[in-house]
Amino acid sequence: MLGTVLLLLALARPACLGPAGAASRRAEALKRLLEVFGMEDPPPPPAHVKQPPQYMVDLFNTVANADGVTKNPDILEGNTVRSFLDKTHSEQMRFLFVLSSVAKNEKILTAELHLFRLWPRATDGPKRHHFCQVSVYQVLEKQEPDAPGGKKLLAARLVSLQGSGWEVFAITQAVRDWTEDESSNQGLLVTVQGLGGSPLDPPPLQFASGGDHHESKKPMLVLFTDDGRRGASLPMAGFPGELSGPRSPRSLDRLQPCQRHPLSVDFEEIGWSGWIISPRGYNAYHCKGSCPFPLGENMRPTNHATVQSIINALKLSEGVSSPCCVPDKLYSINLLYFDDDENVVLKQYDDMVAGSCGCH
């Protein structure tokens, strides 16, 4: 966490260096900040104005507050949720989702196919059916999925013919196969049949396609994954000239006791507002102040810090400094953003906000 704070301080105070030094320092700080977010380069903003899927927006609002700080840590399975839109834009019930943006180290926990069920068409005469069977198949043969061995059943269930709304089908194993062997991804096929398995023509149930329906109703694949970065911290490293000068912040810290101070992170100011959907920024907070002897309970000292403070005050051992003011509670934040392929991703990052400070 302290490493992140130093990065943000470097971004916020480049003016004390010359123009070339400030530009170099800013570039290095932005590179390091990208590493905190698990990226090598920032994704380019979408070529056209795009609305994120409502499902992803709703999920973000359920998991995080307006500043992106996690308010319900038990909702997400893993630390990443990726959404993909269908690339076929076909009127047929064939779907293809390109998964090239899924990193090799990401563990696929759950994969879901989201299809929007349209209102049934008005028909003459009495309705003979109230339910139909919807089946989702993994396509194995690109040209002839209906040939023997051309497809594999992934999920099937009865769906009501009344009303409209989202239907979600679990297809985890198929997606795991695709991420292990990209060439095996020939897409999905969805069929609608009667209760006895007989085809219905025309089918009484239709799902929104990617070609002629509103963006918010397009077929979507949602992956819940984990990239293994939970709780990982980058090594702390400073920048040339950092915390230096005649009015060093450390000298001012001694004037006030250890406490939490605001530290605003503005993604627009950094230049990331084009690809980050939410939040627009957040308050990381940072810890500053002295830990003087004797340490009171209000300074939330550890037993080790208390002993260190006593040894320092009594000069019982050389080279023992007073305890440091550091975060003793950290919260995660969530980013909703467009990736390199313009897919919408929700990602949770641990240890990004100082919840409280103490002497350690």
C-alpha positions in Angstrom: 0.0 0.0 0.0 2.8 2.4 0.8 4.3 1.8 -2.6 1.0 2.9 -4.2 0.9 6.0 -2.0 4.5 6.9 -3.1 3.5 6.5 -6.7 0.5 8.8 -6.3 2.7 11.4 -4.6 5.1 11.2 -7.5 2.2 11.8 -9.9 0.9 14.7 -7.9 4.2 16.6 -7.4 6.3 16.7 -10.5 6.8 20.5 -10.5 9.9 20.5 -8.4 11.9 18.8 -11.1 12.8 20.3 -14.5 10.4 19.6 -17.5 12.4 16.6 -18.8 12.8 15.2 -15.3 9.1 15.7 -14.5 8.0 14.0 -17.7 10.3 11.1 -17.0 9.1 10.8 -13.5 5.5 10.9 -14.5 6.0 8.3 -17.1 7.7 6.0 -14.7 5.0 6.6 -12.0 2.2 5.8 -14.5 4.0 2.6 -15.5 4.3 1.5 -11.9 0.7 2.4 -11.3 -0.4 0.3 -14.2 1.6 -2.6 -12.6 -0.5 -2.2 -9.5 -3.6 -2.7 -11.7 -2.0 -5.7 -13.4 -1.4 -4.1 -16.8 1.6 -3.3 -19.0 -0.1 -0.7 -21.1 -3.4 1.2 -20.7 -6.2 -0.1 -22.9 -7.1 2.3 -25.7 -10.5 4.1 -25.3 -13.3 2.5 -27.4 -13.3 3.8 -31.0 -17.0 4.7 -30.6 -19.1 5.7 -27.6 -20.2 2.5 -26.0 -22.6 1.7 -23.2 -21.4 -1.0 -20.8 -23.8 -4.0 -20.4 -26.3 -3.2 -17.7 -25.5 -6.4 -15.9 -21.9 -5.3 -15.4 -23.0 -1.9 -14.2 -25.5 -3.4 -11.7 -22.8 -5.9 -10.5 -20.3 -3.0 -9.9 -23.0 -1.1 -7.9 -23.8 -4.2 -5.9 -20.1 -4.9 -5.0 -18.8 -1.4 -4.6 -19.8 2.1 -3.5 -19.6 5.2 -5.7 -15.9 5.5 -5.1 -15.3 1.8 -6.1 -14.5 0.7 -2.5 -15.7 -2.8 -1.8 -18.9 -2.8 0.3 -19.7 -6.5 0.0 -16.6 -8.6 -0.3 -18.5 -12.0 -0.4 -20.4 -11.4 -3.7 -17.6 -11.9 -6.3 -16.3 -15.4 -7.0 -12.6 -14.7 -7.7 -11.4 -11.1 -8.3 -12.3 -10.6 -12.0 -15.6 -10.6 -14.0 -15.3 -10.4 -17.8 -18.1 -9.8 -20.2 -18.0 -10.7 -24.0 -20.6 -9.8 -26.7 -21.4 -12.2 -29.5 -19.2 -11.7 -32.6 -21.5 -13.4 -35.2 -24.4 -10.9 -35.2 -26.4 -13.7 -36.8 -30.2 -14.2 -36.9 -29.6 -17.9 -36.2 -29.1 -19.2 -32.7 -25.3 -19.4 -33.2 -23.0 -17.5 -31.0 -19.2 -16.9 -31.0 -17.3 -15.2 -28.2 -13.6 -14.3 -28.7 -11.7 -14.9 -25.5 -8.2 -13.7 -26.5 -8.1 -11.1 -23.7 -8.3 -13.8 -21.0 -4.8 -14.1 -19.5 -3.2 -17.6 -19.4 -2.8 -17.3 -15.6 -6.5 -16.7 -15.0 -8.4 -19.5 -13.4 -11.9 -19.9 -14.9 -14.3 -20.4 -12.0 -17.7 -20.0 -13.6 -18.8 -19.2 -17.1 -22.4 -18.1 -18.0 -24.3 -17.6 -21.2 -26.8 -14.7 -20.8 -29.7 -14.6 -23.3 -32.5 -12.1 -23.3 -35.9 -13.8 -23.7 -38.2 -11.6 -25.9 -42.0 -11.2 -25.4 -43.8 -14.0 -27.2 -45.4 -13.1 -30.5 -49.1 -12.8 -30.6 -50.7 -15.9 -32.2 -54.2 -16.7 -33.4 -56.2 -19.5 -31.7 -55.6 -21.1 -28.3 -52.0 -21.5 -27.0 -51.0 -25.1 -26.8 -47.7 -24.6 -25.1 -46.7 -22.9 -21.8 -43.1 -24.2 -21.7 -40.5 -25.2 -24.2 -37.1 -26.8 -23.9 -34.0 -24.7 -24.5 -30.7 -26.5 -25.1 -27.2 -25.0 -25.3 -24.6 -26.9 -27.3 -20.9 -26.5 -27.7 -20.2 -26.6 -31.5 -17.4 -29.1 -32.3 -17.5 -29.0 -36.1 -17.5 -25.5 -37.6 -19.3 -26.4 -40.8 -21.8 -29.0 -39.8 -22.9 -28.7 -36.1 -26.0 -30.8 -36.8 -24.0 -33.8 -38.1 -23.4 -36.7 -35.7 -20.6 -35.7 -33.3 -20.8 -32.1 -34.4 -22.0 -30.7 -31.1 -22.0 -31.4 -27.4 -24.9 -30.7 -25.0 -23.9 -28.2 -22.2 -27.2 -27.2 -20.6 -30.9 -27.8 -21.1 -34.0 -26.7 -19.2 -37.7 -25.8 -19.6 -38.4 -22.1 -20.1 -41.7 -20.4 -19.7 -43.3 -18.8 -22.8 -44.8 -16.1 -20.7 -43.1 -12.7 -20.1 -39.5 -11.7 -21.0 -36.2 -11.3 -19.3 -32.7 -12.8 -19.0 -32.0 -16.6 -19.0 -28.6 -17.7 -17.7 -27.0 -21.0 -18.7 -23.8 -22.4 -17.0 -21.2 -23.4 -19.6 -18.0 -23.5 -17.5 -16.3 -26.6 -18.9 -16.7 -25.5 -22.6 -15.0 -22.1 -21.8 -12.2 -23.9 -20.0 -11.7 -26.0 -23.1 -11.6 -22.9 -25.3 -9.0 -21.1 -23.1 -6.8 -24.1 -23.1 -7.1 -24.6 -26.9 -8.2 -21.4 -28.7 -8.7 -23.3 -32.0 -11.4 -25.5 -30.4 -13.7 -22.4 -30.0 -16.3 -23.0 -32.7 -19.0 -21.2 -30.8 -22.4 -22.2 -29.3 -25.7 -23.4 -30.8 -29.0 -22.8 -29.0 -32.1 -24.8 -29.9 -35.8 -24.4 -28.9 -38.0 -27.6 -28.8 -41.3 -28.8 -27.6 -41.7 -30.7 -24.3 -41.3 -33.9 -26.2 -38.1 -32.8 -27.9 -39.8 -32.1 -31.2 -38.8 -29.0 -33.1 -41.3 -26.1 -33.2 -41.8 -24.1 -36.3 -41.9 -21.2 -35.9 -40.4 -21.4 -32.4 -42.7 -19.8 -29.9 -39.7 -18.5 -27.9 -37.1 -16.1 -29.3 -34.0 -14.6 -27.8 -32.6 -11.2 -28.7 -29.8 -11.4 -31.2 -26.7 -9.3 -31.6 -27.8 -7.8 -34.9 -31.1 -6.1 -34.5 -31.8 -5.5 -30.8 -30.7 -2.9 -28.3 -27.2 -3.1 -26.9 -28.5 -3.8 -23.5 -30.2 -7.0 -24.7 -27.4 -8.6 -26.7 -26.3 -12.1 -26.0 -23.4 -12.1 -23.6 -20.8 -14.5 -22.1 -19.8 -13.7 -18.5 -16.7 -15.2 -16.9 -15.9 -15.2 -13.2 -12.1 -15.7 -12.9 -9.2 -15.3 -10.5 -5.8 -14.1 -11.6 -4.0 -15.1 -8.4 -3.1 -11.6 -7.4 -5.2 -11.4 -4.3 -3.3 -9.8 -1.4 -0.2 -9.4 -3.5 1.8 -6.3 -3.0 4.5 -4.7 -5.2 7.9 -4.1 -3.7 8.1 -0.5 -2.4 10.5 1.7 -4.4 11.1 5.4 -4.3 11.7 7.9 -7.0 14.7 10.3 -7.4 14.1 13.4 -5.4 11.2 12.0 -3.5 10.4 13.3 -0.1 13.4 15.6 -0.3 14.0 19.3 0.0 14.2 21.9 2.7 10.6 21.3 3.9 10.6 17.5 4.0 7.2 16.1 4.8 8.8 13.9 7.4 9.9 16.9 9.5 6.3 18.2 9.4 4.9 14.8 10.3 6.5 15.1 13.7 4.3 18.0 14.6 1.1 15.9 14.6 0.2 12.5 15.9 -0.3 9.6 13.6 -3.6 9.9 11.7 -5.2 9.3 8.3 -5.2 12.0 5.7 -7.0 12.2 2.3 -5.2 11.2 -0.9 -7.3 11.7 -4.0 -6.7 9.5 -7.1 -8.4 11.2 -10.1 -8.4 9.0 -13.2 -9.2 11.8 -15.5 -6.2 13.8 -14.2 -4.0 10.8 -14.8 -5.4 10.4 -18.3 -7.3 7.1 -17.8 -10.9 8.4 -18.0 -11.2 7.1 -21.6 -11.2 3.4 -20.7 -12.2 3.4 -17.0 -16.0 3.4 -16.7 -16.3 3.6 -12.9 -15.3 5.0 -10.6 -14.0 8.4 -11.9 -11.6 8.4 -9.0 -11.3 7.4 -5.4 -9.8 8.4 -2.0 -6.8 6.1 -1.2 -6.0 8.0 2.0 -2.5 7.9 3.5 -1.0 7.8 7.0 1.1 10.6 8.4 2.3 11.8 11.8 4.5 10.9 14.7 4.4 8.0 17.1 5.8 9.6 20.2 6.5 7.9 23.5 4.4 6.9 25.3 2.1 5.4 22.7 -1.6 5.8 23.6 -4.4 3.4 22.6 -5.7 6.1 20.2 -2.6 5.4 18.1 -3.6 1.7 17.8 -0.1 0.5 18.5 0.9 -3.2 18.2 2.7 -4.7 21.2 5.9 -4.7 19.1 5.5 -1.0 18.4 5.0 -0.3 22.1 8.2 -2.2 23.0 10.1 -0.5 20.2 8.9 2.9 21.5 10.1 2.1 25.0 13.5 0.9 23.8 13.9 4.0 21.6 12.9 6.4 24.4 15.2 4.9 27.0 18.1 4.6 24.5 18.6 1.0 25.5 19.9 0.0 22.1 21.6 2.0 19.3 19.9 2.4 15.9 16.4 1.7 17.1 14.0 4.3 15.7 10.6 5.2 16.9 7.6 3.2 15.4 6.2 4.3 12.0 2.7 5.6 11.2 1.3 3.1 8.7 -2.1 1.7 7.5 -3.3 -1.0 9.9 -6.5 -1.7 7.9 -6.8 -1.8 4.2 -9.8 -2.0 1.8 -10.1 -3.2 -1.8 -11.4 -1.2 -4.7 -13.2 -2.2 -7.9 -12.7 -0.9 -11.4 -15.2 -1.3 -14.2 -13.3 -0.7 -17.5 -13.0 -1.5 -21.2 -10.1 -3.9 -22.0 -8.0 -3.9 -25.2 -10.9 -5.7 -27.1 -13.5 -3.3 -25.8 -15.0 -5.9 -23.6 -16.2 -4.7 -20.2 -14.3 -6.0 -17.2 -15.0 -5.7 -13.4 -11.8 -6.3 -11.4 -11.2 -6.1 -7.7 -7.8 -5.0 -6.3 -6.8 -5.7 -2.7 -5.1 -3.3 -0.3 -5.8 -0.1 -2.2 -7.4 2.1 0.5 -6.1 2.9 4.0 -9.0 2.3 6.3 -7.2 3.4 9.4 -3.7 4.2 10.6 -1.6 3.1 13.6 1.9 3.0 15.0 3.8 -0.1 14.0 
